[in-house]
Amino acid sequence: MLTIDGSQGEGGGQILRTALALSLVTGAPFRIEKIRARRARPGLLRQHLTAVSAAVAVGGAEVEGATLGSPSLVFRPGAVKPGEYRFAIGTAGSTGLVVQTVLPALLTAAGPSTLTLEGGTHNPGAPPFDFLARAFLPPAAPLVGASAVGITPTRGDFALLATACIESSACLPPFSMASVQMNKGLRKLMRASGGGRS
């Protein structure tokens, strides 16, 4: 199992979110230690727990250490399942950072998905709603053959993300990472996601 040092680089939550996203897409389990070690309040906060919960639900995953303040976590992904998902951060934590965690996986699912998140849409140090709507999501649709990828604000701080595949064969299976086109697409998607401080 891959072990990740969460204190490397900027030592923030983006290391965890990227690890979760790539684990869901590749099917590779991982262990991360020293989560957010370079932050004033290290360990998992509510928005990180929401990202983990979303990844568990979307990917049928098993997780150990998903508790508030936890400095380490073990994540074992299962099969990505399309469907309707709803997650509440419980604070004004960034919904956009949760979207970054599960969008790549939902775009490889065998059917349409709807993701509704309750939390902040314009948070300091995180990509705002406008970035997701105008820069992050538009390039994603053609990369994976999705017929619709969009995000709209609803009541207060709710955000809605919907993805729909043209047909099942147009949606890429989780282990199509061998495809050069998919690899390039995911790299572009991950670069476009930014790396908000969290």
SULQUIGI-V925795 format. One record per residue. RES is the residue in three letters. PHI is phi in degrees with one decimal (* if undefined). OMEGA is omega as a letter, one per 40 degrees, with the letter a starting at -180 (NA if undefined). Layout:
BEGIN
RES:PHI:OMEGA ; RES:PHI:OMEGA
END
This chain:
BEGIN
MET:*:i ; LEU:-68.7:i ; THR:-112.4:a ; ILE:-114.1:i ; ASP:-93.0:a ; GLY:-72.1:i ; SER:-93.3:a ; GLN:-70.9:i ; GLY:58.3:a ; GLU:-76.6:i ; GLY:62.7:a ; GLY:-114.1:a ; GLY:-70.9:a ; GLN:-62.9:i ; ILE:-62.2:i ; LEU:-64.9:a ; ARG:-62.8:i ; THR:-65.3:i ; ALA:-61.3:i ; LEU:-62.6:a ; ALA:-60.5:a ; LEU:-69.5:i ; SER:-64.3:i ; LEU:-62.4:a ; VAL:-75.0:a ; THR:-93.8:a ; GLY:81.9:a ; ALA:-89.1:i ; PRO:-76.8:i ; PHE:-152.6:i ; ARG:-123.7:i ; ILE:-121.1:a ; GLU:-121.0:i ; LYS:58.6:a ; ILE:-60.9:i ; ARG:53.5:a ; ALA:-63.5:a ; ARG:-98.7:i ; ARG:-102.2:i ; ALA:-61.1:i ; ARG:-118.0:a ; PRO:-69.1:a ; GLY:89.0:a ; LEU:-78.0:i ; LEU:-102.1:a ; ARG:-59.2:a ; GLN:-67.1:i ; HIS:-72.7:i ; LEU:-64.5:i ; THR:-65.0:i ; ALA:-62.3:i ; VAL:-65.1:i ; SER:-60.6:i ; ALA:-64.2:i ; ALA:-64.7:i ; VAL:-63.2:a ; ALA:-67.0:a ; VAL:-65.9:a ; GLY:-104.9:a ; GLY:50.8:a ; ALA:-91.3:i ; GLU:-109.5:a ; VAL:-139.2:i ; GLU:-126.6:i ; GLY:91.1:a ; ALA:-84.1:i ; THR:-133.4:a ; LEU:-57.1:i ; GLY:85.5:a ; SER:-62.3:i ; PRO:-89.9:a ; SER:-144.4:a ; LEU:-155.8:i ; VAL:-116.7:a ; PHE:-129.2:i ; ARG:-122.1:a ; PRO:-75.2:i ; GLY:-112.4:i ; ALA:-84.9:i ; VAL:-71.2:a ; LYS:-118.0:i ; PRO:-70.9:i ; GLY:160.1:i ; GLU:-104.0:a ; TYR:-124.6:i ; ARG:-138.8:a ; PHE:-137.2:i ; ALA:-112.6:i ; ILE:-68.7:i ; GLY:90.9:i ; THR:-141.6:i ; ALA:-86.7:i ; GLY:-56.7:a ; SER:-66.1:i ; THR:-73.6:a ; GLY:-61.5:a ; LEU:-71.5:i ; VAL:-72.3:i ; VAL:-58.0:i ; GLN:-59.1:a ; THR:-71.8:a ; VAL:-106.3:a ; LEU:-57.9:a ; PRO:-56.0:i ; ALA:-68.3:a ; LEU:-63.0:i ; LEU:-74.9:i ; THR:-100.5:a ; ALA:-70.1:a ; ALA:-84.5:a ; GLY:-163.1:a ; PRO:-72.1:i ; SER:-138.3:i ; THR:-127.6:a ; LEU:-123.7:i ; THR:-114.9:a ; LEU:-124.4:i ; GLU:-111.4:a ; GLY:162.3:a ; GLY:-80.2:i ; THR:-112.6:i ; HIS:-136.9:a ; ASN:-110.3:i ; PRO:-60.2:i ; GLY:76.6:i ; ALA:-132.3:i ; PRO:-62.7:a ; PRO:-74.9:i ; PHE:-50.3:a ; ASP:-62.5:i ; PHE:-63.3:i ; LEU:-61.4:a ; ALA:-68.5:a ; ARG:-102.6:a ; ALA:-120.6:a ; PHE:-79.8:a ; LEU:-81.0:a ; PRO:-53.9:i ; PRO:-70.4:a ; ALA:-70.0:a ; ALA:-58.5:a ; PRO:-67.7:a ; LEU:-65.1:a ; VAL:-123.0:i ; GLY:74.5:i ; ALA:-81.6:a ; SER:-84.2:i ; ALA:-152.4:i ; VAL:-136.8:a ; GLY:-151.0:i ; ILE:-145.3:i ; THR:-138.9:i ; PRO:-78.4:i ; THR:-127.4:a ; ARG:-34.9:i ; GLY:61.6:a ; ASP:-98.9:i ; PHE:-78.5:i ; ALA:-128.7:i ; LEU:-121.8:i ; LEU:-120.7:i ; ALA:-129.1:i ; THR:-128.2:i ; ALA:-141.4:i ; CYS:-90.3:i ; ILE:-61.2:i ; GLU:-158.4:a ; SER:-55.7:a ; SER:-69.4:i ; ALA:-80.6:i ; CYS:-89.0:a ; LEU:-81.6:i ; PRO:-70.9:a ; PRO:-56.0:a ; PHE:-97.5:i ; SER:-85.4:i ; MET:-61.9:i ; ALA:-67.5:i ; SER:-69.2:i ; VAL:-61.3:a ; GLN:-61.9:i ; MET:-67.4:i ; ASN:-59.2:i ; LYS:-63.6:a ; GLY:-62.7:a ; LEU:-67.8:i ; ARG:-63.1:i ; LYS:-62.6:a ; LEU:-63.0:a ; MET:-69.2:i ; ARG:-65.7:a ; ALA:-67.7:a ; SER:-72.9:a ; GLY:70.7:i ; GLY:-160.1:a ; GLY:-56.0:i ; ARG:-70.3:i ; SER:-157.1:NA
END
